[in-house]
Amino acid sequence: MSLEVRNLTKRYGKKEVVSHISFTMDKPGVFALLGTNGAGKTTSIRMILGMLAKDEGEVTWNGKPLDPLEINVGYLAEERGLYPKYALMDQMMYFAKLKNVDTETAKKRIAYWVKHLELQEYFYPKPVGKRPAKPMKAEQLSKGNQQKVQLMAALISDPELIVLDEPLSGLDPVNSDLFKEVIRNLIKQNKYVIMSSHQMEVIEEFCEDIIILHHGNSVVQGNLNEIKKSYGRVNVSVKCEGDIDKYIEELGIKVMEKTPEGYLLKVTGDEMAENLLKNIMSAGIRVVRFEMREPSLHEIFVEKATSLDVDNTGAEAVSGGNNEE
């Protein structure tokens, strides 16, 4: 099985909100669409799923146009969509029926997910005294528990392809860990998962291949490990029992962050880092921590986005000056 997205483009008037996005998933795992709010992630997902018309491009599953009516797809939307006034069990059975899941199978899967997502008290409420239990409605749940119910709805059909749009948004740490465990299990089951997020550290836990979108354009794309490796070990985390500002300045090293826990420095390579360490130790200053590492995904994104914004501002300034003339 494989998913292929080619030249995906969306325009509103003259504004291109997604510009010629292409990627391939030729093996199970998690593929990430990253970017800030408004970067084009949700628009791309909606075009992939056929919920939004494309201006250019095509999306295929196993070489044929992807049609969610024919392919078993699970979708957790960023905007949650439960019916607030309807009983949770009735809604889940309805969603299962929409996906052609028979009644007995649906009941077994609901029972599994209710237990796994810790929703027993909402789906199977206990009677109060002699009065029978009243079915719980979606509006009676917290936002986090509603999100868990929506995740259940996305997975009730045991889909081949799963699309999770900002799945951890707004969750507390306990529920975030619960969702992460579900995602890990999906990976173990060899599912194809597309995950959209602006939380870079979350993506680093799960994804091998990524696209970072910025204003609808792909600014970084490829295998995450290879991307990070291409930057080299240019970040240095340092903590010393003494003042080392002098030695940092002497070597022209950029200070990215300075806190009571130490420094985060940007170096040009191993030689600069080694010279700093040698100078500190020669001065008799005790080194508590000296660690070289590749930049995080968050740092790569910020650097790339900032440089692009600076370039665009410069281009607009030049253009504006010409117009005034």
C-alpha positions as a printed NumPy array, in Angstrom:
array([[  0.   ,   0.   ,   0.   ],
       [  1.123,   3.547,  -0.624],
       [ -0.15 ,   7.107,  -0.514],
       [  1.124,   9.592,  -3.057],
       [  0.412,  13.324,  -3.024],
       [  1.552,  15.236,  -6.097],
       [  1.585,  18.975,  -6.708],
       [ -1.241,  19.717,  -4.261],
       [ -2.307,  23.353,  -4.633],
       [ -5.122,  25.53 ,  -3.321],
       [ -5.898,  29.155,  -4.184],
       [ -8.452,  31.619,  -2.891],
       [ -8.6  ,  34.285,  -5.518],
       [ -5.006,  35.284,  -6.248],
       [ -3.738,  34.028,  -2.886],
       [ -2.078,  30.609,  -2.965],
       [ -2.632,  29.084,   0.493],
       [ -1.073,  25.699,  -0.366],
       [  1.571,  25.676,  -3.071],
       [  2.544,  22.512,  -4.977],
       [  2.961,  20.132,  -2.025],
       [  4.203,  16.623,  -2.869],
       [  5.115,  13.616,  -0.736],
       [  4.897,   9.819,  -0.731],
       [  4.157,   7.293,   2.01 ],
       [  5.345,   3.943,   0.66 ],
       [  5.493,   2.142,   4.002],
       [  3.533,   2.189,   7.283],
       [  4.391,   4.759,   9.941],
       [  3.693,   8.388,  10.763],
       [  4.169,  11.208,   8.268],
       [  4.081,  14.71 ,   9.725],
       [  2.687,  17.959,   8.369],
       [  4.213,  20.697,  10.512],
       [  3.81 ,  24.42 ,  10.731],
       [  2.305,  27.274,  12.686],
       [ -1.415,  28.021,  12.651],
       [ -2.344,  29.2  ,   9.154],
       [  0.575,  27.416,   7.479],
       [ -1.737,  25.291,   5.293],
       [ -1.784,  22.005,   7.231],
       [ -5.557,  21.586,   7.609],
       [ -6.211,  22.819,   4.06 ],
       [ -3.783,  20.187,   2.762],
       [ -5.476,  17.463,   4.801],
       [ -8.926,  18.421,   3.551],
       [ -7.728,  18.281,  -0.043],
       [ -6.099,  14.89 ,   0.55 ],
       [ -9.397,  13.551,   1.922],
       [-11.487,  15.109,  -0.851],
       [-13.303,  17.431,   1.555],
       [-11.955,  20.473,  -0.276],
       [-11.52 ,  20.883,  -4.019],
       [ -7.965,  21.022,  -5.334],
       [ -6.876,  23.662,  -7.831],
       [ -3.965,  21.5  ,  -8.912],
       [ -2.524,  18.11 ,  -8.065],
       [ -3.67 ,  14.578,  -7.35 ],
       [ -3.828,  12.165,  -4.431],
       [ -3.616,   8.405,  -4.982],
       [ -3.852,   5.338,  -2.745],
       [ -2.289,   2.241,  -4.292],
       [ -2.119,   4.028,  -7.625],
       [ -5.82 ,   4.955,  -7.738],
       [ -7.462,   8.275,  -6.797],
       [ -8.068,   8.345,  -3.056],
       [-11.81 ,   8.157,  -2.388],
       [-12.777,   8.024,   1.349],
       [-16.059,   6.384,   0.334],
       [-14.156,   3.4  ,  -1.04 ],
       [-11.072,   3.374,   1.206],
       [-11.214,   2.814,   4.953],
       [ -9.986,   6.153,   6.28 ],
       [-10.123,   7.432,   9.859],
       [-10.097,  11.194,  10.406],
       [ -9.716,  13.144,  13.636],
       [-10.491,  16.737,  12.687],
       [ -8.956,  19.73 ,  14.436],
       [-12.463,  21.161,  14.906],
       [-14.232,  18.591,  17.043],
       [-17.594,  17.438,  15.653],
       [-19.683,  15.496,  18.153],
       [-23.421,  16.058,  18.444],
       [-23.728,  17.714,  21.883],
       [-27.35 ,  16.678,  22.632],
       [-27.113,  13.016,  21.631],
       [-26.1  ,  10.027,  23.753],
       [-22.495,   8.949,  23.327],
       [-23.288,   5.297,  22.642],
       [-25.887,   6.212,  20.009],
       [-23.381,   8.482,  18.276],
       [-20.667,   5.854,  18.268],
       [-23.003,   3.229,  16.816],
       [-24.04 ,   5.77 ,  14.177],
       [-20.426,   6.532,  13.225],
       [-19.714,   2.791,  13.025],
       [-22.702,   2.258,  10.737],
       [-21.491,   5.041,   8.444],
       [-18.274,   3.046,   8.073],
       [-20.15 ,  -0.214,   7.361],
       [-19.16 ,  -1.79 ,  10.667],
       [-21.745,  -4.392,  11.702],
       [-23.513,  -4.029,  15.061],
       [-21.751,  -6.82 ,  16.947],
       [-18.297,  -5.766,  15.771],
       [-19.092,  -2.133,  16.608],
       [-20.118,  -3.064,  20.168],
       [-16.895,  -5.027,  20.715],
       [-14.725,  -2.203,  19.363],
       [-16.569,   0.404,  21.409],
       [-16.047,  -1.675,  24.556],
       [-12.325,  -1.981,  23.73 ],
       [-11.814,   1.739,  23.148],
       [-13.969,   2.772,  26.107],
       [-11.673,   0.764,  28.377],
       [ -8.468,   1.804,  26.616],
       [ -9.376,   5.504,  26.668],
       [-10.762,   5.374,  30.209],
       [-14.329,   6.384,  29.314],
       [-16.253,   3.676,  31.172],
       [-18.212,   6.034,  33.419],
       [-19.521,   7.963,  30.427],
       [-20.478,   5.088,  28.14 ],
       [-21.609,   2.68 ,  30.836],
       [-22.936,   4.905,  33.67 ],
       [-24.018,   3.139,  36.839],
       [-27.589,   3.499,  38.156],
       [-28.21 ,   5.901,  41.02 ],
       [-30.176,   4.065,  43.684],
       [-33.219,   2.444,  42.113],
       [-33.24 ,   4.805,  39.166],
       [-31.754,   3.466,  35.907],
       [-28.662,   5.198,  34.618],
       [-29.251,   7.967,  32.114],
       [-27.241,   7.86 ,  28.884],
       [-24.463,  10.44 ,  28.89 ],
       [-24.431,  13.141,  26.215],
       [-21.4  ,  14.724,  24.589],
       [-22.105,  18.125,  26.146],
       [-21.659,  16.571,  29.613],
       [-18.018,  15.704,  28.922],
       [-14.931,  17.84 ,  29.312],
       [-13.148,  18.929,  26.133],
       [-10.434,  16.352,  26.739],
       [-12.926,  13.511,  27.062],
       [-14.828,  14.709,  23.997],
       [-11.545,  14.53 ,  22.132],
       [-11.072,  10.937,  23.268],
       [-14.564,  10.082,  22.006],
       [-13.705,  11.634,  18.649],
       [-10.516,   9.608,  18.473],
       [-12.628,   6.513,  19.073],
       [-14.932,   7.546,  16.226],
       [-11.908,   7.94 ,  13.924],
       [-10.635,   4.433,  14.773],
       [-13.925,   2.521,  15.08 ],
       [-13.675,   1.124,  11.547],
       [-10.074,  -0.124,  12.044],
       [ -8.949,   2.126,   9.154],
       [ -6.005,   1.543,   6.831],
       [ -5.165,   5.24 ,   6.598],
       [ -5.524,   7.494,   9.638],
       [ -5.361,  11.294,   9.567],
       [ -4.888,  13.101,  12.883],
       [ -5.173,  16.892,  12.71 ],
       [ -3.619,  18.428,  15.848],
       [ -4.512,  15.346,  17.941],
       [ -2.87 ,  16.583,  21.163],
       [ -4.116,  20.153,  21.018],
       [ -5.649,  21.232,  24.316],
       [ -5.023,  17.947,  26.142],
       [ -3.678,  17.796,  29.693],
       [ -0.451,  15.804,  30.272],
       [ -2.311,  12.623,  31.337],
       [ -4.544,  12.538,  28.254],
       [ -1.615,  13.529,  26.029],
       [  0.249,  10.447,  27.222],
       [ -2.861,   8.345,  26.569],
       [ -3.091,   9.623,  22.975],
       [  0.619,   9.036,  22.464],
       [  0.213,   5.429,  23.555],
       [ -2.599,   4.996,  20.997],
       [ -0.349,   6.408,  18.276],
       [  2.479,   4.055,  19.268],
       [  0.085,   1.12 ,  19.003],
       [ -1.038,   2.259,  15.554],
       [  2.607,   2.249,  14.486],
       [  3.022,  -1.296,  15.859],
       [ -0.054,  -2.332,  13.839],
       [  1.624,  -1.039,  10.636],
       [ -0.973,   1.657,  10.035],
       [ -0.439,   4.588,   7.692],
       [ -0.793,   7.76 ,   9.761],
       [ -0.673,  11.397,   8.715],
       [ -0.302,  13.704,  11.681],
       [ -0.629,  17.474,  11.574],
       [  0.84 ,  19.485,  14.434],
       [  2.524,  22.709,  15.425],
       [  4.122,  20.925,  18.409],
       [  7.543,  20.033,  17.051],
       [  8.666,  18.045,  20.088],
       [  5.667,  15.714,  19.724],
       [  6.487,  14.977,  16.099],
       [ 10.06 ,  14.05 ,  16.997],
       [  8.684,  11.188,  19.119],
       [  6.883,   9.465,  16.249],
       [  7.788,  10.583,  12.75 ],
       [ 10.473,   9.526,  10.321],
       [  9.432,  11.735,   7.407],
       [  8.131,  15.297,   7.568],
       [  7.113,  18.389,   5.657],
       [  7.337,  21.77 ,   7.344],
       [  4.908,  24.241,   5.812],
       [  5.309,  28.002,   6.021],
       [  2.717,  30.236,   4.38 ],
       [  1.56 ,  27.283,   2.284],
       [  5.031,  26.365,   1.01 ],
       [  7.184,  23.371,   1.845],
       [ 10.315,  24.856,   3.451],
       [ 11.841,  21.651,   4.881],
       [ 11.034,  18.137,   3.696],
       [ 12.472,  14.65 ,   4.028],
       [ 13.656,  12.125,   6.59 ],
       [ 13.834,  13.769,  10.012],
       [ 17.098,  12.129,  11.061],
       [ 18.768,  13.043,   7.778],
       [ 17.521,  16.651,   8.047],
       [ 18.932,  17.031,  11.549],
       [ 22.169,  15.3  ,  10.587],
       [ 22.651,  17.719,   7.672],
       [ 22.832,  20.615,  10.14 ],
       [ 25.585,  18.918,  12.117],
       [ 26.204,  19.106,  15.842],
       [ 26.13 ,  22.898,  15.983],
       [ 24.354,  23.388,  19.316],
       [ 26.346,  23.294,  22.53 ],
       [ 24.816,  23.11 ,  25.993],
       [ 27.284,  24.349,  28.646],
       [ 27.169,  24.701,  32.406],
       [ 30.217,  25.751,  34.373],
       [ 31.076,  26.773,  37.927],
       [ 32.388,  30.151,  36.879],
       [ 31.971,  33.001,  34.391],
       [ 32.781,  31.949,  30.81 ],
       [ 31.402,  34.988,  28.922],
       [ 34.947,  36.106,  28.093],
       [ 35.823,  32.848,  26.364],
       [ 32.575,  32.757,  24.415],
       [ 33.152,  36.313,  23.151],
       [ 36.784,  35.645,  22.22 ],
       [ 35.733,  32.885,  19.823],
       [ 32.775,  34.837,  18.399],
       [ 30.281,  32.193,  19.479],
       [ 26.587,  33.069,  19.295],
       [ 24.663,  32.82 ,  22.571],
       [ 21.194,  31.494,  21.849],
       [ 20.095,  31.276,  25.46 ],
       [ 21.518,  32.055,  28.9  ],
       [ 19.776,  30.821,  32.048],
       [ 20.765,  29.803,  35.59 ],
       [ 21.092,  26.285,  34.127],
       [ 23.799,  27.429,  31.746],
       [ 24.237,  28.431,  28.103],
       [ 22.882,  27.228,  24.8  ],
       [ 25.423,  28.189,  22.15 ],
       [ 25.567,  28.033,  18.365],
       [ 28.949,  27.006,  16.926],
       [ 30.201,  26.536,  13.388],
       [ 31.544,  23.055,  14.023],
       [ 33.526,  20.719,  16.238],
       [ 36.7  ,  22.831,  16.153],
       [ 35.012,  25.917,  17.612],
       [ 33.388,  23.852,  20.361],
       [ 36.65 ,  22.079,  21.203],
       [ 38.52 ,  25.397,  21.4  ],
       [ 35.934,  26.758,  23.809],
       [ 36.193,  23.702,  26.044],
       [ 40.007,  23.854,  25.987],
       [ 40.043,  27.565,  26.941],
       [ 37.571,  27.037,  29.785],
       [ 39.524,  24.128,  31.232],
       [ 42.862,  25.935,  30.816],
       [ 41.415,  28.746,  32.931],
       [ 40.744,  26.242,  35.706],
       [ 36.947,  26.617,  35.526],
       [ 35.07 ,  23.449,  36.478],
       [ 32.808,  22.15 ,  33.68 ],
       [ 29.54 ,  20.636,  34.903],
       [ 28.067,  19.964,  31.454],
       [ 29.401,  20.303,  27.922],
       [ 27.212,  18.643,  25.292],
       [ 27.222,  18.981,  21.518],
       [ 24.026,  18.02 ,  19.691],
       [ 22.103,  18.429,  16.489],
       [ 19.457,  21.173,  16.461],
       [ 15.946,  20.217,  17.483],
       [ 13.128,  20.251,  14.963],
       [ 11.755,  23.348,  16.69 ],
       [ 15.073,  25.152,  16.28 ],
       [ 15.325,  24.16 ,  12.607],
       [ 11.809,  25.437,  11.947],
       [ 12.34 ,  28.759,  13.743],
       [ 15.605,  29.369,  11.89 ],
       [ 14.081,  28.536,   8.49 ],
       [ 10.865,  30.477,   9.024],
       [ 12.695,  33.515,  10.375],
       [ 15.087,  33.634,   7.419],
       [ 12.194,  33.338,   4.955],
       [ 10.222,  36.093,   6.692],
       [ 13.273,  38.358,   6.576],
       [ 13.744,  37.639,   2.851],
       [ 10.063,  38.299,   2.108],
       [ 10.099,  41.551,   4.089],
       [ 13.118,  42.705,   2.152],
       [ 11.494,  41.825,  -1.18 ],
       [  8.308,  43.659,  -0.218],
       [ 10.3  ,  46.697,   0.837],
       [ 12.091,  46.846,  -2.511],
       [  8.81 ,  46.35 ,  -4.371],
       [  7.163,  49.096,  -2.314],
       [  9.968,  51.501,  -3.1  ],
       [  9.61 ,  50.859,  -6.834],
       [  5.888,  51.486,  -6.698],
       [  6.405,  54.826,  -5.001],
       [  8.695,  55.875,  -7.787]])
